[in-house]
Amino acid sequence: MLKMLKKKKFDLEKLKKEFHKINYQKLILSNKALLLKMQQSNEADVLEREVLKISKKWKMVFDVKIRSTTVKMEGLVDVSNSIYNPVFQNLKITVSTVKGFLRKTKEKIEFTVNGSIDNLTFEPKNIDIRYKKLVALFLIPAYIRSVLHPIGMKTFNRIHGSGAHGNG
């Protein structure tokens, strides 16, 4: 499932089938495994230094659309402990679904998430498990794409040079 996210390519039927089978805890564990794998890479220390050099708190903005559902995330991420142990602060999540004949019926749910990946708290507390799964599915890939990836690419280009454009 994480391979599909990395490629930014979604096999909708496969995702739909897996989404109902997989449980929330397994999604959280796969997110932790992804962060651990990143932490063990060769350039982990360089990336951490670069991210912390700029800021200890980052604004995270992310949205993804799967079929008729759109998931939007916006809020702050505190990386002062480690970039591999992010703490989400007032991360506002909006899940919009368009359904019905001629796509006229719109359903919109908003909630906030706080805490680290091990200890996520949802407000309101009685949020449906489907939405918790959506958060668990996209939270770390969203964090990587909106915070780590841009800094990582700048760092990589600075260290290795940017091809024909010199050592930019």
N, C-alpha and C positions, 0 to 999 in steps of 0.2 A: 504494500500500500504506500509506503514512503517513497518507493522508487517512482511511482506514478506522480507523486508530488514534486519530486526533484526534477522530473522531466517537464513539468508544467503541462502535462498531457493527461487527461483523465479518460479512462475507459469507464464510461458512465454506468453501464450495466454491471461490470465487475465491482465497481465501487459501491453501487447500490446493494448488491448481494452481500458483499463483505461487511458493509456498514451495519446491517442488521444482525449479522452473526457475531461480530467482534464485540467484546465488552469494553467498558470505559477504562478499567484498570490496565488492560492490555495496550490500549492506545497511549495511556500515560507512560507505561513502561517503554514503549517503542520510541516515544519522544525523548525520554531520559537516555536511552541507548544511542539515539542520534547525537545528542549533546556530548555524551561520553566519547563516541567515535571521533567527533570533531576535536575534542580536548586532547585526544591521543595522537592527532596528526602532527606532522613535522613543523608546521607553521603556526601552531596553536598559541605559543608564547608571543610571537610577533603580532598576531592578530589581537590578542588580549591587550598588549601594550598600546597598540594604535587606537583601539576603541576607548580605553580608559584615559588616554592622553587627551582625547577630544572632550569626553563628558562621562559622568557616572550615571546620568539619567538620559534616556533617549525617548523620543516620541516615536510611537509605532503606528503606522497606518497601513492597512492591508485590506483588500477585498478580493473575493473569488466568487465566480458564478458557476454553479453546477445545475444544468437543466433549467428549472424554473426557480431555483433558490439562490439567493445572493447572501453571502456572509461578509459583513464589514466589521473590522476591528480598529479601534482608535483609542490610544491612551499612552501612558508612560511605562517605561521599563527601567528598573533600577538594576544596574550591573556592578554596583560597588563591591559586592562580595567576589564575584567572578562573572565573566561573560557567559560561562557555561552553567551558571546557576542564576538565571534572571528572576527578578521579583517584579511581578506585574502590579501596577497601581492604577486603580480606577480605569481598567481597560473596558471601554464601552463596546458592547457587541450587539449588532443589529442583524437579525435574520429575517429576510424578506422573501416571501413566497408568492408567486403569481400562479393562480390556478383557475379552473372553471372554463366554461365556454367562452371563447374569444378573449381569454386571459383577463377577465374583468375583475375577478375576486382577488384582493390583495390581503395577505396576512403579514403582519409585521410584529416581531417580538424583540424587545430591547432588554438587556440585562448587563450587569457589570461583573467583572472578575477581578479578584485581588489575590495576591500570594505567589508563592513559588510553584514550580511544576509539581512538587511533591504534595503541596498543601493548597490547592486552589479553593477559594471560597466564592460562591455565586450569590448575587443579590438580585432579585429575591431568591430565597433559599429553596422554594418549591418548584424550581425550574425543571422542565421535562428532561428525561435522560437523553432524548435525541439531541437536544441542544447542547447538553454537556459533552456528548460524543463529538458533535461538530467542533466544539471548542478544542477538545483534546486532539482531534484530527488536524486542525489547522494552526494551533497556537505556536508551536515551535517552528514549523516551516515559515509562518508569517514573521516571526521574530528574526529568523535567519535572513529572509529576503529583505525585510525592511531595515534591519540594523546591521547585521554582520556582513552580508554580501556586498553592499556598496563600499564599506570600509575595507573589506578583504580584497576587493578588486583594485582599489586605489593602492593598497599596500603591495599587492602582487605586482602591479604595473611599475611601481616605483623601484622595487627590488630587482625585478627581472627585465625592466625596460619594456617599452610598449611597441615593439616591432619596428616598423619603418619610421616611426615618429621620434626615434632617438631614445635617450634614457630618461623619459619624462616622468 
